[in-house]
Amino acid sequence: MGFEDAKRPRIADDAEDDAIVDEDTGAYEEIEENLEKLTKLQEDLEKINDEASDKVLEVEQKYNEIRRPVYTNRAQIINSIPDFWLTTFANHPLLSSVLSEGDKQVFSFLEELDVQDNQDVKSGYRIRFTWAEDNPYFTDRELCKEFTFADDGTLSVQGTQIHWKPGMVSAA
């Protein structure tokens, strides 16, 4: 079946029913006009959806700013709870099974974890880990991991290079 044959609409698939639209009756032209109208309506719908996405993005950005002080207050309370992040990760249903004893020792020095969405929200986010100054494992006070989603759906992950203190790479 060639491309031109594919443009001819079938009304029924029944072998006994030879009901192919006759191009001479004008029905074919009417179907083509309706398909053009549907295409135009689909384009209009896509414009509306794009506008809606932009508006949703604006609302997300606005509320991310409104949430920021709440996150800051929450972080201050979390900092008053000894080993909060270590306990959280060690008891997480997915993370707990992949954390080694060395990982747990390192996480005992994690003071703050902050997640920030990219400005356009849907393209990705960044996780910032803030470590205690007396962390014996590495010299970095902050480590970041950034997750970026491309338009084709692929994920790119980049992280801060860790500057391990001498003899500590194998400890974690």
N, C-alpha and C positions, 0 to 999 in steps of 0.2 A: 504494500500500500504506500503510495507516494504522498508527498506533502499536500498536493492539490486534492487528493482523495480524502485526506484527513479533514479538510475544511468542509466537506459535505456532511451535514448532520444526518445522523440516522435517527429515525423516530422509533424504530423497534429493531431488536436484534434477532427476531424470530426469522428462521430460514423461509418459512411459508409466507411471511409478511414482507412483501417487496416495497415497503413504505419508505423509500428514499425520497427526500424532498425534491420535487421537480423544480429545477432552476427556472424553467420557463413560466411557472405559475406566479412568480413574484414572491413566493414564500422564502426563497433563498435570500433575496435582497432584504427582506424584512428581518430575517435572522441576522444577517450581517449588520444591519443598522442597530439592532438590539445589542449585538455583541460590542459594537463601537460605543453604544450608550453605557453598557456595563463597564467597559474599559475606562471611560471618562469618570464614571461614578467611583470606580476603584481608585483612580488617581486622586479624586476629591477626598476620599476616605483616608488615603495615605497622607495627604496634606493635614487633615484634621488630627490624625494619629501623631504626626510629627509635632504639631502644635501642642497637643496634649502632653507628649513626652517632655517638651520644653517646660511646660507649666509645672509638671510633676517634679522635674529637676529643680526648678526655682523653689518650690515648697520644701523639697528635701534639703536644699542648701540652707534655707531660712531656719528650718527646725534643727539642723545640725549645729548652727550657731547658737540657737536657744538652749540646746542640750549641753553645750560646752561647759558652762559654769556648774551644772549639775555633775558632770563627769569630774570636774576639778574637785568639787566638794567630796564626791565619792572617793576619789583617790586619796584625799587627806585622811578620811576615815579608815580606808584600807591600810594605809601606812601605819596606823596605830595598832593593827592586829598582827602579832608576831607570825612570821612564816605564812602569811596569807596566800601568796602566789604559789609557794611550794605545796601547801595543802590543797589548793584549788586544782593544780595540775595533777597531783598525785591521786586525787579522788575523781578526776574526770573520767567518764566511761571509756573514751577512746584514747586519751593521752596516757592514762596510767599504765596501760599495757606496753607502751613503747619507751617509757622513761627508765633509764638505767639508774643504778644507785649513784653513779657519777653525775648524771643529769640532775638528780634530786639535790645533790650537794651544791651544784652550781645554782640551781633555782632558789636555794635558800638565801641567795644574795640579790634576788630580783626585788626591787623596791616599787616599780611602777610599770604598768603596761597600758599603752594608749593606742587606740585604733583611730585612724583618721581617714575618712573617705577622700578620694580625689575630688577636685572641685566639681567635676561633672558627675560625680557619684557612681555612675554605672561603669566607668572604665577601670576602677580598681580602688585599692586602699593600701594603707601603710600601717604597719605595727611597729611601735617604738617601745623598746625595752630599756628601762633605766635601772642600772645596777648600783649596788652599794659601793661607796668609795673604798671600803676595806675588802672588796672582792679579791680573793687570792688567786683567781683563775685567769683573768685577763685585765688589761689596762683600760679597756674601753668603759666609759661611763654609760654610753648609750649604744645600743645596737638596733638596727632597723631591718625590717623585711618588707619589701614592696611587691605587691601583686597587681599586675596590669593585664586587663582583658582587651585583646584586639577585636576589631569589628568582626573578624571571621571566627571569633570564639576561642582562639588560642590564648593560653595563659603564659605570661612571662613573670618569673620570680627573680628578684634580685635582693641580695642581702649585704649588709655591712661585713667587711672582712674583719674577723676577730683577731685581735692582737694578744695572743696567749702569753702569759708570763712563763718564764723558763720552767720546763718540766711539767707543765699543766695541760698540754694538749691531750695527753692520754688519760688524764684524770676524769674527763667528762665522757 
